[in-house]
Amino acid sequence: MVRIRKAEKGDLPKMIDVFMRAYEGLEEYGEPSRGAARRYIKWLMRRSPEGTFVVEEDGRIIGFVCADPEWEIAESSRGGAIHEIVVDPGYRGRGIGRMLMEHAENYLRSKGVDVVELWVGRDNPARFFYEKLGYQEKGLYGKWRRMIKFLK
Ligand SMILES: CC(C)(COP(=O)(O)OP(=O)(O)OC[C@H]1O[C@@H](n2cnc3c(N)ncnc32)[C@H](O)[C@@H]1OP(=O)(O)O)[C@@H](O)C(=O)NCCC(=O)NCCS
């Protein structure tokens, strides 16, 4: 059974495992070590303690997302952000990422957010995933692409 729930402090080691596996082959967009990943994920959980969610299958963490309802963006005074989403490589292509994004967007809607921003690595194929979900590219800044989506 697949379920999404709010991330808790005790999930950190498993979230680091999934994060490090998720960025294998995409190292330039990930974190250089487990220690750096730990600091980064702790930052995510501090930045958005209510908007960081893990997805579990049969009790095993297979991905997570961090949605931030308080993020300044040019297009709206009610901006939000998706800071991170990862799905364990062995569980991809099954709609888990879409499910996490829909959960995150519903959370952001519930907080009054109307435009979501995210940044994806220039050559990261995840941009095609985001395009499928309705995100539009709004510029290339060094090795990052900025994408946004207007929430209905
Ligand atoms: C991006 C990521 C979260 C997608 O997870 P996933 O569970 O495989 O995604 P889903 O199965 O829900 O895919 C949803 C849709 O996007 C499409 N999609 C997913 N990855 C894709 C890719 N690399 N290229 C093209 N389309 C892709 C799927 O085909 C699917 O389309 P459909 O609904 O029409 O069938 C996963 O690949 C990942 O963890 N990548 C590494 C970490 C990363 O780069 N995160 C983003 C940081 S900005």
The ligand as an ORCA input file, in Angstrom:
! r2SCAN-3c Opt
* xyz 0 1
  C      11.544     13.306    -11.396
  C      11.066     12.109    -10.573
  C      10.640     12.569     -9.187
  C       9.858     11.462    -11.301
  O       9.331     10.414    -10.485
  P       8.409      9.223    -11.080
  O       7.748      8.558     -9.929
  O       9.212      8.378    -11.993
  O       7.341     10.038    -11.944
  P       5.889      9.503    -12.444
  O       5.955      8.035    -12.688
  O       4.860      9.997    -11.510
  O       5.757     10.299    -13.833
  C       4.724     11.232    -14.086
  C       4.753     11.563    -15.555
  O       6.008     12.180    -15.904
  C       6.648     11.453    -16.925
  N       8.076     11.405    -16.639
  C       8.667     11.067    -15.487
  N      10.005     11.107    -15.629
  C      10.239     11.469    -16.912
  C      11.408     11.668    -17.683
  N      12.631     11.495    -17.137
  N      11.289     12.029    -18.974
  C      10.072     12.201    -19.548
  N       8.903     12.027    -18.851
  C       9.007     11.665    -17.570
  C       6.070     10.048    -16.845
  O       6.170      9.399    -18.103
  C       4.650     10.307    -16.435
  O       3.860     10.639    -17.552
  P       2.357     10.030    -17.695
  O       1.650     10.411    -16.413
  O       1.819     10.688    -18.886
  O       2.539      8.562    -17.799
  C      12.191     11.032    -10.465
  O      12.650     10.735    -11.765
  C      13.390     11.457     -9.614
  O      13.424     11.233     -8.401
  N      14.446     12.006    -10.260
  C      15.711     12.321     -9.554
  C      15.589     13.468     -8.611
  C      15.242     14.746     -9.343
  O      15.830     15.072    -10.369
  N      14.272     15.487     -8.795
  C      13.856     16.766     -9.336
  C      14.730     17.833     -8.797
  S      14.356     19.450     -9.438
*
